[in-house]
Amino acid sequence: MQPLPDKLVPMGQVGVPFGVRGWVRVHASTEYPDSLLDYDVWWLGKEGDWKPYKVVDAEVHAKSLVVQFEGFVDRDQVARLRNLTVAVPREELPQTDADEYYWTDLIGLQVVNLQGVQLGEVKDLLETGANDVLVLKGERQRMIPFVGAIVQKVDYDNRTITVDWGEDY
């Protein structure tokens, strides 16, 4: 068995069985569902209990994937994987450009405006088509467009995002 990687990055979730021959539906939380197919081995699990699974075949179906893992030949076997998180080791992810970010890295960061007012913590991101949107949880929920005119700085060391956004917006 492979040793557990240092840092796993969530990339999706296992859904319901697909057919009767060991295939399962996977809901990717990546920009393009088929980008998960760049990885031959996926780590499935939750809460520190992770195991590697080798992908032997996969197809894109609408906005999700159907996948067959090595050793799974029937519906009952694969049903036990339902609701597990799909993750890949951080070191296998492509490097991002200076102005690109993995959503998973933004979740949990504190957002402050140019006046130093804490607006909340990033709880989620939404893809709207026009631009991505930060969903903050704080004294109230806020939604802030994740665009260069508003987002001034992402500081991983201090776990903050500085934005040009009014406290009363």
Backbone torsions as a table, in degrees:
resi	resn	phi	psi	omega
1	MET	NA	142.4	179.3
2	GLN	-71.2	145.0	174.3
3	PRO	-70.1	151.1	179.2
4	LEU	-65.8	126.1	177.9
5	PRO	-62.5	158.8	-179.4
6	ASP	-59.8	-43.9	-176.0
7	LYS	-140.1	119.9	176.2
8	LEU	-101.1	139.8	-179.5
9	VAL	-112.4	119.2	178.7
10	PRO	-61.3	135.3	-177.5
11	MET	-131.2	-1.9	-179.7
12	GLY	168.0	-167.1	-178.4
13	GLN	-145.4	142.2	177.2
14	VAL	-77.1	134.3	179.3
15	GLY	-104.6	-140.7	-174.8
16	VAL	-88.1	158.2	175.3
17	PRO	-57.8	151.0	179.2
18	PHE	-123.0	106.5	-176.8
19	GLY	79.1	-163.1	-174.9
20	VAL	-116.7	3.7	-173.5
21	ARG	-108.8	29.0	173.8
22	GLY	88.8	13.7	176.0
23	TRP	-90.2	154.3	-179.2
24	VAL	-141.5	147.8	176.6
25	ARG	-82.1	136.9	178.5
26	VAL	-126.3	128.5	178.4
27	HIS	-97.8	107.4	-178.5
28	ALA	-80.8	139.1	174.4
29	SER	-105.1	34.7	178.7
30	THR	-104.5	163.9	-178.9
31	GLU	-58.5	-43.3	177.2
32	TYR	-120.9	121.7	-176.8
33	PRO	-53.4	-37.7	-176.3
34	ASP	-73.5	-6.5	177.1
35	SER	-67.0	-21.2	174.5
36	LEU	-65.1	-23.4	-178.2
37	LEU	-74.6	-4.4	174.5
38	ASP	-71.3	-11.5	-175.9
39	TYR	-114.5	124.7	-178.8
40	ASP	-76.0	-30.7	-178.9
41	VAL	-119.4	127.4	176.1
42	TRP	-110.8	147.2	174.3
43	TRP	-100.3	125.9	179.1
44	LEU	-114.5	140.0	177.1
45	GLY	160.5	-161.9	174.7
46	LYS	-169.2	154.8	174.7
47	GLU	51.6	45.5	175.0
48	GLY	83.6	-4.5	178.6
49	ASP	-105.8	91.4	-174.1
50	TRP	-119.4	145.1	176.4
51	LYS	-138.5	144.8	177.8
52	PRO	-81.9	142.6	177.1
53	TYR	-132.7	128.1	179.7
54	LYS	-86.1	128.2	177.1
55	VAL	-82.8	122.0	179.9
56	VAL	-103.5	-22.8	177.2
57	ASP	-159.5	151.2	-179.8
58	ALA	-161.4	153.3	177.0
59	GLU	-142.3	149.5	174.3
60	VAL	-87.2	128.7	176.3
61	HIS	-127.3	108.1	-177.6
62	ALA	55.5	-119.7	-178.3
63	LYS	-103.4	17.5	178.3
64	SER	-133.5	-178.7	179.0
65	LEU	-118.6	153.5	164.5
66	VAL	-118.3	134.5	-168.3
67	VAL	-134.1	146.5	169.9
68	GLN	-119.9	127.5	178.1
69	PHE	-96.7	150.0	178.5
70	GLU	-55.8	131.7	176.4
71	GLY	88.8	-5.0	-179.9
72	PHE	-102.6	119.1	-174.8
73	VAL	-122.9	-7.7	178.0
74	ASP	-143.0	165.6	-175.6
75	ARG	-59.1	-40.7	-177.3
76	ASP	-65.4	-39.6	178.9
77	GLN	-61.3	-49.3	-174.0
78	VAL	-74.0	-23.1	179.1
79	ALA	-61.6	-26.7	-179.9
80	ARG	-70.1	-14.0	-179.8
81	LEU	-88.2	-8.9	-175.3
82	ARG	-53.4	136.9	178.1
83	ASN	73.3	3.2	174.2
84	LEU	-73.8	149.0	177.2
85	THR	-80.9	140.5	174.6
86	VAL	-97.5	128.3	-179.7
87	ALA	-138.7	159.6	174.2
88	VAL	-131.5	154.0	178.8
89	PRO	-64.3	136.9	-179.7
90	ARG	-53.0	-40.5	-176.0
91	GLU	-65.9	-14.9	178.5
92	GLU	-90.2	-11.0	179.9
93	LEU	-74.2	145.6	175.8
94	PRO	-65.2	149.5	175.7
95	GLN	-66.2	145.1	177.5
96	THR	-94.5	154.8	172.6
97	ASP	-72.8	171.7	-176.7
98	ALA	-58.0	-33.9	-177.2
99	ASP	-105.8	20.2	177.7
100	GLU	-115.7	147.6	-177.4
101	TYR	-142.1	145.2	168.9
102	TYR	-82.0	132.0	-178.3
103	TRP	-55.0	-40.4	-177.8
104	THR	-59.5	-26.9	178.9
105	ASP	-78.7	-21.7	-178.8
106	LEU	-86.0	-28.2	-178.9
107	ILE	-65.4	129.6	-179.3
108	GLY	98.7	-11.6	178.2
109	LEU	-76.1	147.1	176.0
110	GLN	-83.6	140.1	179.0
111	VAL	-109.9	126.7	177.9
112	VAL	-126.1	149.8	178.2
113	ASN	-92.7	180.0	-176.3
114	LEU	-63.9	-21.1	177.3
115	GLN	-86.9	0.1	178.6
116	GLY	86.0	8.6	180.0
117	VAL	-80.7	128.4	177.1
118	GLN	-73.6	122.2	-178.9
119	LEU	-97.8	-18.7	178.8
120	GLY	142.8	-174.9	-179.3
121	GLU	-110.8	140.3	178.6
122	VAL	-69.1	118.0	178.9
123	LYS	-103.8	-24.8	-177.4
124	ASP	-164.9	169.9	171.8
125	LEU	-132.2	148.1	178.3
126	LEU	-121.2	143.4	173.7
127	GLU	-101.4	118.0	-175.3
128	THR	-104.1	-8.4	-175.4
129	GLY	102.4	-51.9	178.4
130	ALA	-76.3	-43.9	179.5
131	ASN	-164.4	165.0	175.9
132	ASP	-79.5	156.5	-177.5
133	VAL	-130.7	129.5	173.5
134	LEU	-78.5	132.5	174.7
135	VAL	-107.1	115.4	-176.0
136	LEU	-105.6	146.2	173.0
137	LYS	-117.8	126.8	179.4
138	GLY	-159.1	-136.9	176.3
139	GLU	-61.4	-25.7	171.7
140	ARG	-153.2	163.1	178.3
141	GLN	-75.7	137.3	175.5
142	ARG	-128.4	152.9	174.4
143	MET	-126.9	121.8	-175.8
144	ILE	-124.2	126.1	177.6
145	PRO	-59.3	135.5	179.4
146	PHE	-95.0	76.7	-179.6
147	VAL	-130.0	154.4	-176.0
148	GLY	-56.8	-32.4	179.9
149	ALA	-68.0	-22.9	-177.8
150	ILE	-106.3	-46.8	-178.9
151	VAL	-80.4	112.4	-176.5
152	GLN	-89.1	-35.9	-176.7
153	LYS	-160.0	137.1	170.8
154	VAL	-111.4	116.8	-175.3
155	ASP	-117.9	95.9	-178.9
156	TYR	-65.3	-36.1	-178.2
157	ASP	-60.2	-42.2	179.7
158	ASN	-96.7	2.3	177.7
159	ARG	56.0	44.0	-179.6
160	THR	-133.6	155.2	170.2
161	ILE	-122.9	125.4	178.4
162	THR	-99.2	130.0	-176.5
163	VAL	-128.6	151.5	172.5
164	ASP	-93.1	84.4	-172.1
165	TRP	-149.2	128.4	-178.7
166	GLY	-70.3	149.1	179.9
167	GLU	-64.2	-30.5	-176.7
168	ASP	-94.0	8.4	178.2
169	TYR	-77.8	NA	NA
